[in-house]
Amino acid sequence: MNYQETLLYLDSLGKFGIKLGMERIEGLLRELGNPEQKIKTVHVTGTNGKGSVSSMIANILRAANLKVGKFTSPHLVKYNERIVTGGEDISDESFAALLTIVKRAADSIVVKGVCEQPTQFEILTAAAFLHFALENVDYAVIEVGMGGLWDSTNVITPVVSVITNVSLDHTDRCGATVERIAMQKAGIIKENVPVVTAAEGDDALGPIKAVAMFKQAKLYIYGRAFWGTEVESSMDEQTFTLHAGEYYSSDYTIKLPGEHQIANTSVAVVAAKLISKQDERINELALHLGVSNTVWPGRLERISQGPDVILDGAHNPAGAAALRKALDKYYADQKRIFVFGMMGDKDMTNVIKTLIRPLDMVYAVRADSGDRAAAAEELAGLIGPQALAVDSVAAAYEAAVNEAGEDGVVCVCGSLYLVGSFKEMLAQTKAGCH
């Protein structure tokens, strides 16, 4: 397949949706010679912050001059963003070649009656493992797609497991309570493999502690075994002191704004410090350099100033709370205008209640063209009289920028799909200007 054919193939698999269970991914990887067993991995799950933490761990390992792979999801603009080696997205040619091999293996196991057609995410997961094995990476940082226990990435025995945090999201698949979701996330914990988490509260920590104890996996909890305290913070950068154990405290400077990124960075550093126990190439300098270089698109990402324009996924109540906290901190007195779109199967009411104040102006849009996206009119109805339903993201953005003036802040948020289509629109506008 060429690259275009690859995209058509992946889109055709989209209709199979998400199916829980491990028999398809296990059959597919077996057919490919079990590439996941040939590489050292770090496994990252959690409700929010998975992408930031995965990127920081990968960057720390790269700063130690190691060859590092990273598998994350979803992508914002191109599938290639999901499979990264040495800090570079996979090329169109390599992606097409890889998917051709994986498709052949998938077709083969279906014909043999091993299992039914693997899903789109399973195909991409297998492709990532195969790519990292062929590239002979020193480590691959693997982000869970959803949950943990039944996720198709959960075929690895990593050197360290990470559970960023636990809150309500994907309740239709992971469970309707924090406790049930925590059980799913704790599914990535393996025998004698250390676990780092920033989960908090008995409902979230209870299941994680129980599984860690059962698996004899040493557990490091943010706020107890290690914690971060802010030194100074702005939208450009923040500095905090990481305290880990009795004897370690060090100042870290990061480009990622928001209080939640102090916890995320702390988790990433402690995970890397645990890897360094068995790999002396990972030193103190790599820890500091790795996190200081990290940027993570679509999460409190400021793309322009005058007015400040911020992009953020904020697709669940915890993500909305983190964004609201950051806006209150960095833009306490500025006028706030939202371009807002969400998926209809998300907790729209609580995201809106958490994020949007009565005085904020909101341009509601459809987050993307798919069936899952909530209609602009439905969102505007939920938000109230300060919201206008707008037909296109471009028109909503133009209106928001005009409304904000030079001193206000425009926030494009509510879904990573919206952020992705917004980025694509900007790229096309730029290309059209040349």
Buried (B, 14 or more C-beta within 10 A) or exposed (E): BEBEEBBEBBEEBEEBEBBBEBEBBBBBBEBBEBBBEBBBBBBBBBBBBBBBBBBBBBBBBBBBEBBBBBBBBBBBBBBBBBBBBEEEBBEBEBBBBBBBBBBEBBEEBBEEEBBBBBBBBBBBBBBBBBBBBBBEBBBBBBBBBBBBBBBBBBBBBBBBBBBBBBBBBBBEEBBEEBBBBBBBBBBBBBEEBBBBBBBBEEBBBBBBBBBBEEBEBBBBBBBEBBBBEEEEBEBEEBBBBBBBEEEEEEEBBBBBBBBBBBBBBBBBBBBBBBBBEEBEEBEEEBBBBBBBBBEBBBBBBBBEEEBBBBBBBBBBBBBBBBBBBBBEBBBEEBBBBBBBBBBBEBBBEBBBEBBBEEEBBBBBBBBBEEEEBBBBEBBBEBBEEBBBBBEEBBEBBBBBBEBBEEEBBBBBBBBBBBBBBBBBBBEEEEEEEE
